[in-house]
Structures are given as structure tokens and as C-alpha cells.
Amino acid sequence: MREQQEGLTLIGLIVVLFIVVVVVVFGMKLVPSFLEFRTAKAAIEAVARTAQSPQEARRAFDNRAAVDDINTIQAKDLEITREGNQMVIAFAYRKEVPLFNNVGVYIDYAATSKSN
């Protein structure tokens, strides 16, 4: 008795490879934006723990932004408030990531140093 062959056809392989390539291209475009956001969030959390005044917090954020290569936001974009004896630093921004031709993605990022 002959057994039924199982496997992937050439057209199926091409479709799968096309999907993988599209996902990789999107990832290569979107991941750097997300990594910069995570770095900025970590920076405001660290600054909020150590800074005593808004001026000191802005100066410390500028220093960390220079070292960590944070270009999307600046110290003047930070919202600095106090809740009790805790300094709370927050920011929000929209990032446009061009994908190809005239197609892009808008991503809204927002973060706060307030612990839940």
C-alpha cells in the first residue's frame, strides 16, 4: 500500500516565507521605537527615585538621555509633580514610524514613574 505523502508545496512555502519576511520587516521598524520608550521609562523611574527638585530631575534626565541615546523626548517635555513626598515624572508622545512609501504607523507612548 502506498502511503499518502505529507508536506509543504512550493506555493505554500513561498506564502509562509512572505509572511515571515513581512513580520520581520515590521519588527525591524517598530522594535527600535519601543526600545527607546522602555529606556526613557527606565530613566524617569531612576530619576524620580533620586532627584529632590524638578530642576535636578530635568538635569538628571538630560544626562541619562545623552548617555542612553534618548532622542524622542527632552527634559522640557517631562511633567513633574509631587504626590505626598514622592516625585512623579510622566511623559507622553506620539511616534510616527514610516514603513514604506507613504505608509506609516503612529504609536502613542505614555509612561509615569508612579509606582502602583
N, CA, C and O of each residue as an XYZ file, in Angstrom:
464
protein
N       0.847     -1.183      0.000
C       0.000      0.000      0.000
C       0.886      1.238      0.000
O       1.888      1.326      0.710
N       0.480      2.166     -0.809
C       1.209      3.433     -0.854
C       0.692      4.342      0.245
O      -0.513      4.440      0.476
N       1.618      5.003      0.914
C       1.209      5.961      1.947
C       1.044      7.328      1.326
O       1.756      7.685      0.387
N       0.112      8.088      1.848
C      -0.126      9.464      1.381
C       1.046     10.338      1.805
O       1.449     10.320      2.969
N       1.587     11.093      0.877
C       2.688     11.985      1.199
C       2.154     13.234      1.883
O       1.092     13.752      1.537
N       2.906     13.694      2.846
C       2.542     14.920      3.531
C       3.714     15.876      3.431
O       4.873     15.461      3.440
N       3.400     17.165      3.336
C       4.479     18.125      3.254
C       3.958     19.478      2.811
O       2.753     19.726      2.768
N       4.887     20.328      2.491
C       4.581     21.698      2.118
C       4.859     21.871      0.630
O       5.932     21.510      0.144
N       3.898     22.418     -0.082
C       4.111     22.657     -1.506
C       4.992     23.885     -1.694
O       5.223     24.639     -0.749
N       5.470     24.080     -2.887
C       6.310     25.235     -3.187
C       5.534     26.535     -2.984
O       6.075     27.495     -2.436
N       4.304     26.576     -3.408
C       3.482     27.787     -3.228
C       3.229     28.014     -1.736
O       3.262     29.156     -1.278
N       2.984     26.978     -0.992
C       2.803     27.112      0.450
C       4.057     27.646      1.116
O       3.979     28.489      2.010
N       5.215     27.157      0.684
C       6.480     27.634      1.220
C       6.689     29.117      0.907
O       7.132     29.878      1.767
N       6.370     29.522     -0.314
C       6.510     30.932     -0.694
C       5.596     31.810      0.145
O       6.010     32.880      0.590
N       4.367     31.380      0.368
C       3.427     32.151      1.192
C       3.940     32.269      2.616
O       3.900     33.354      3.196
N       4.415     31.190      3.182
C       4.943     31.211      4.552
C       6.158     32.127      4.634
O       6.276     32.908      5.579
N       7.061     32.045      3.662
C       8.241     32.910      3.665
C       7.858     34.379      3.510
O       8.467     35.243      4.140
N       6.870     34.669      2.691
C       6.395     36.042      2.527
C       5.866     36.591      3.853
O       6.176     37.725      4.220
N       5.082     35.809      4.560
C       4.532     36.230      5.860
C       5.665     36.457      6.857
O       5.641     37.433      7.606
N       6.648     35.574      6.876
C       7.781     35.725      7.787
C       8.558     36.998      7.465
O       8.951     37.729      8.373
N       8.781     37.268      6.183
C       9.510     38.471      5.782
C       8.747     39.725      6.194
O       9.351     40.676      6.689
N       7.431     39.743      5.998
C       6.623     40.904      6.386
C       6.701     41.131      7.896
O       6.852     42.270      8.339
N       6.603     40.084      8.677
C       6.683     40.207     10.138
C       8.065     40.704     10.562
O       8.166     41.541     11.459
N       9.108     40.214      9.944
C      10.474     40.644     10.275
C      10.676     42.116      9.920
O      11.281     42.861     10.691
N      10.173     42.539      8.763
C      10.315     43.946      8.364
C       9.569     44.853      9.338
O      10.108     45.879      9.753
N       8.339     44.495      9.711
C       7.601     45.284     10.694
C       8.354     45.326     12.018
O       8.447     46.378     12.650
N       8.882     44.200     12.432
C       9.641     44.155     13.681
C      10.875     45.030     13.637
O      11.185     45.718     14.610
N      11.586     45.011     12.517
C      12.796     45.828     12.400
C      12.468     47.316     12.432
O      13.298     48.121     12.853
N      11.289     47.686     12.000
C      10.890     49.098     12.004
C      10.335     49.522     13.365
O      10.585     50.644     13.806
N       9.586     48.643     14.035
C       8.872     49.021     15.253
C       9.661     48.787     16.541
O       9.483     49.533     17.504
N      10.510     47.794     16.584
C      11.229     47.452     17.812
C      12.142     48.584     18.304
O      12.160     48.833     19.509
N      12.896     49.282     17.454
C      13.735     50.371     17.974
C      12.929     51.474     18.673
O      13.381     52.031     19.674
N      11.754     51.786     18.157
C      10.899     52.786     18.789
C      10.463     52.325     20.183
O      10.470     53.104     21.135
N      10.087     51.057     20.285
C       9.665     50.518     21.578
C      10.833     50.460     22.555
O      10.654     50.742     23.740
N      12.019     50.103     22.085
C      13.188     50.039     22.972
C      13.547     51.428     23.501
O      13.932     51.568     24.662
N      13.423     52.458     22.655
C      13.700     53.816     23.124
C      12.677     54.236     24.182
O      13.033     54.896     25.159
N      11.416     53.860     23.994
C      10.396     54.151     25.003
C      10.730     53.478     26.327
O      10.651     54.111     27.380
N      11.103     52.198     26.286
C      11.443     51.477     27.522
C      12.654     52.108     28.222
O      12.704     52.163     29.450
N      13.617     52.578     27.444
C      14.789     53.232     28.014
C      14.397     54.547     28.676
O      14.880     54.863     29.763
N      13.525     55.314     28.029
C      13.063     56.583     28.603
C      12.254     56.340     29.868
O      12.373     57.092     30.835
N      11.440     55.305     29.869
C      10.651     54.978     31.068
C      11.570     54.589     32.226
O      11.361     55.023     33.358
N      12.572     53.783     31.949
C      13.527     53.404     32.994
C      14.275     54.630     33.506
O      14.576     54.720     34.696
N      14.573     55.567     32.620
C      15.283     56.782     33.024
C      14.438     57.627     33.968
O      14.949     58.108     34.979
N      13.153     57.819     33.660
C      12.328     58.653     34.555
C      12.098     57.957     35.890
O      11.999     58.619     36.923
N      12.013     56.636     35.882
C      11.848     55.921     37.156
C      13.083     56.097     38.032
O      12.960     56.315     39.237
N      14.261     56.005     37.444
C      15.505     56.179     38.202
C      15.656     57.615     38.684
O      16.059     57.845     39.824
N      15.342     58.571     37.840
C      15.456     59.989     38.211
C      14.465     60.328     39.315
O      14.800     61.076     40.233
N      13.257     59.795     39.242
C      12.241     60.097     40.262
C      12.659     59.578     41.634
O      12.301     60.171     42.651
N      13.410     58.481     41.677
C      13.853     57.935     42.962
C      14.946     58.786     43.599
O      15.054     58.832     44.824
N      15.766     59.468     42.778
C      16.931     60.150     43.329
C      16.830     61.670     43.371
O      17.439     62.300     44.236
N      16.078     62.270     42.459
C      16.048     63.741     42.375
C      15.216     64.339     43.510
O      14.239     63.747     43.969
N      15.633     65.530     43.949
C      14.928     66.222     45.026
C      14.063     67.367     44.519
O      13.076     67.722     45.163
N      14.412     67.951     43.377
C      13.659     69.091     42.852
C      13.402     68.878     41.360
O      14.088     68.078     40.722
N      12.419     69.589     40.799
C      12.163     69.465     39.361
C      13.368     69.849     38.501
O      13.623     69.220     37.474
N      14.107     70.876     38.916
C      15.280     71.283     38.147
C      16.338     70.178     38.149
O      16.942     69.879     37.119
N      16.546     69.592     39.295
C      17.505     68.495     39.409
C      17.040     67.290     38.591
O      17.857     66.605     37.976
N      15.732     67.029     38.583
C      15.186     65.910     37.806
C      15.397     66.135     36.312
O      15.779     65.213     35.592
N      15.151     67.347     35.851
C      15.348     67.648     34.424
C      16.821     67.524     34.037
O      17.144     66.985     32.978
N      17.701     68.017     34.881
C      19.132     67.926     34.618
C      19.581     66.451     34.591
O      20.347     66.043     33.719
N      19.098     65.675     35.545
C      19.459     64.254     35.604
C      18.905     63.506     34.390
O      19.565     62.620     33.845
N      17.691     63.868     33.970
C      17.138     63.207     32.785
C      17.947     63.557     31.541
O      18.214     62.686     30.714
N      18.341     64.823     31.398
C      19.170     65.218     30.259
C      20.470     64.412     30.225
O      20.910     63.976     29.161
N      21.078     64.218     31.391
C      22.319     63.444     31.458
C      22.093     61.992     31.043
O      22.878     61.433     30.277
N      21.023     61.387     31.547
C      20.722     59.996     31.190
C      20.345     59.879     29.719
O      20.702     58.903     29.058
N      19.620     60.877     29.204
C      19.210     60.845     27.794
C      20.437     60.913     26.884
O      20.469     60.272     25.834
N      21.431     61.680     27.281
C      22.655     61.774     26.478
C      23.402     60.443     26.464
O      23.916     60.025     25.427
N      23.459     59.790     27.601
C      24.182     58.517     27.691
C      23.397     57.384     27.027
O      23.972     56.557     26.320
N      22.074     57.350     27.258
C      21.244     56.257     26.758
C      20.697     56.494     25.352
O      19.942     55.669     24.837
N      21.070     57.615     24.725
C      20.648     57.945     23.362
C      19.123     58.029     23.239
O      18.522     57.412     22.360
N      18.516     58.801     24.136
C      17.076     59.063     24.078
C      16.888     60.368     23.319
O      17.256     61.434     23.812
N      16.320     60.290     22.124
C      16.164     61.467     21.279
C      14.717     61.914     21.126
O      14.466     63.042     20.703
N      13.777     61.066     21.457
C      12.377     61.355     21.205
C      11.821     62.410     22.148
O      11.046     63.268     21.725
N      12.201     62.361     23.411
C      11.719     63.356     24.372
C      12.912     64.055     25.012
O      14.028     63.538     25.051
N      12.625     65.245     25.509
C      13.646     66.031     26.190
C      13.154     66.349     27.589
O      11.999     66.089     27.929
N      14.029     66.906     28.387
C      13.678     67.223     29.777
C      12.527     68.213     29.853
O      11.725     68.146     30.785
N      12.425     69.127     28.902
C      11.336     70.108     28.925
C       9.975     69.460     28.658
O       8.943     70.056     28.964
N       9.958     68.251     28.093
C       8.718     67.544     27.804
C       8.176     66.768     29.010
O       7.059     66.253     28.965
N       8.953     66.684     30.068
C       8.538     65.916     31.251
C       7.528     66.700     32.078
O       7.656     67.911     32.257
N       6.527     65.990     32.577
C       5.575     66.564     33.530
C       5.999     66.084     34.913
O       5.962     64.890     35.210
N       6.402     67.033     35.751
C       6.918     66.681     37.075
C       5.964     67.213     38.131
O       5.685     68.410     38.181
N       5.467     66.318     38.974
C       4.547     66.690     40.057
C       4.993     65.979     41.329
O       5.885     65.131     41.312
N       4.361     66.344     42.410
C       4.602     65.678     43.693
C       3.302     65.071     44.183
O       2.244     65.699     44.125
N       3.393     63.852     44.663
C       2.263     63.196     45.324
C       2.757     62.781     46.697
O       3.462     61.783     46.844
N       2.379     63.561     47.697
C       2.909     63.348     49.042
C       4.382     63.693     49.054
O       4.764     64.803     48.682
N       5.206     62.762     49.473
C       6.650     63.013     49.480
C       7.345     62.368     48.281
O       8.574     62.332     48.222
N       6.568     61.863     47.332
C       7.125     61.176     46.164
C       7.055     62.075     44.929
O       6.013     62.666     44.646
N       8.157     62.175     44.201
C       8.173     62.906     42.941
C       7.666     61.988     41.846
O       8.105     60.843     41.731
N       6.735     62.493     41.038
C       6.175     61.715     39.938
C       6.540     62.409     38.628
O       6.236     63.585     38.427
N       7.182     61.675     37.762
C       7.584     62.191     36.452
C       6.823     61.403     35.401
O       6.741     60.176     35.462
N       6.262     62.128     34.428
C       5.489     61.475     33.372
C       5.810     62.110     32.025
O       6.260     63.253     31.949
N       5.574     61.354     30.981
C       5.698     61.891     29.630
C       4.742     61.129     28.722
O       4.331     60.007     29.020
N       4.402     61.760     27.617
C       3.581     61.130     26.592
C       3.981     61.731     25.251
O       4.248     62.928     25.152
N       4.020     60.912     24.246
C       4.354     61.402     22.911
C       3.831     60.432     21.863
O       3.511     59.280     22.155
N       3.754     60.926     20.650
C       3.334     60.115     19.507
C       4.527     59.953     18.581
O       5.202     60.926     18.243
N       4.778     58.736     18.181
C       5.899     58.432     17.294
C       5.347     57.919     15.967
O       4.530     56.999     15.935
N       5.804     58.525     14.877
C       5.435     58.046     13.551
C       6.583     57.197     13.029
O       7.726     57.648     12.955
N       6.264     55.977     12.674
C       7.264     55.060     12.144
C       6.917     54.807     10.675
O       5.933     54.126     10.386
N       7.710     55.343      9.748
C       7.434     55.089      8.334
C       7.750     53.631      7.978
O       8.807     53.114      8.341
N       6.844     52.986      7.278
C       7.052     51.593      6.900
C       7.591     51.485      5.469
O       8.666     50.928      5.246
N       6.855     52.011      4.526
C       7.299     52.035      3.136
C       6.447     53.049      2.386
O       5.299     53.306      2.749
N       7.027     53.623      1.334
C       6.355     54.631      0.519
C       5.670     55.676      1.384
O       6.336     56.371      2.152
N       4.357     55.799      1.274
C       3.628     56.768      2.078
C       2.792     56.081      3.162
O       1.762     56.608      3.581
N       3.223     54.938      3.603
C       2.525     54.175      4.641
C       3.380     54.186      5.905
O       4.582     53.920      5.865
N       2.737     54.497      7.018
C       3.435     54.507      8.293
C       2.508     54.097      9.417
O       1.326     53.830      9.199
N       3.043     54.049     10.600
C       2.287     53.677     11.787
C       2.499     54.756     12.843
O       3.629     55.184     13.080
N       1.422     55.191     13.472
C       1.516     56.084     14.621
C       1.408     55.247     15.884
O       0.514     54.410     16.011
N       2.319     55.476     16.809
C       2.287     54.780     18.094
C       2.259     55.835     19.190
O       3.122     56.712     19.229
N       1.277     55.758     20.077
C       1.187     56.680     21.216
C       1.824     56.013     22.426
O       1.396     54.948     22.869
N       2.849     56.660     22.944
C       3.542     56.159     24.136
C       3.237     57.089     25.307
O       3.149     58.305     25.135
N       3.079     56.520     26.480
C       2.898     57.291     27.707
C       3.478     56.473     28.860
O       3.316     55.254     28.924
N       4.155     57.172     29.767
C       4.756     56.471     30.902
C       4.769     57.410     32.111
O       4.746     58.633     31.967
N       4.804     56.824     33.277
C       4.897     57.578     34.520
C       5.798     56.809     35.475
O       5.922     55.587     35.399
N       6.415     57.552     36.363
C       7.292     56.911     37.345
C       6.520     56.488     38.589
O       7.090     55.891     39.503
N       5.246     56.790     38.626
C       4.423     56.466     39.793
C       4.318     54.950     39.943
O       3.941     54.241     39.010
N       4.657     54.477     41.124
C       4.545     53.031     41.377
C       3.121     52.709     41.789
O       2.484     53.452     42.536
N       2.638     51.584     41.284
C       1.229     51.195     41.540
C       1.052     50.532     42.863
O      -0.064     50.151     43.219
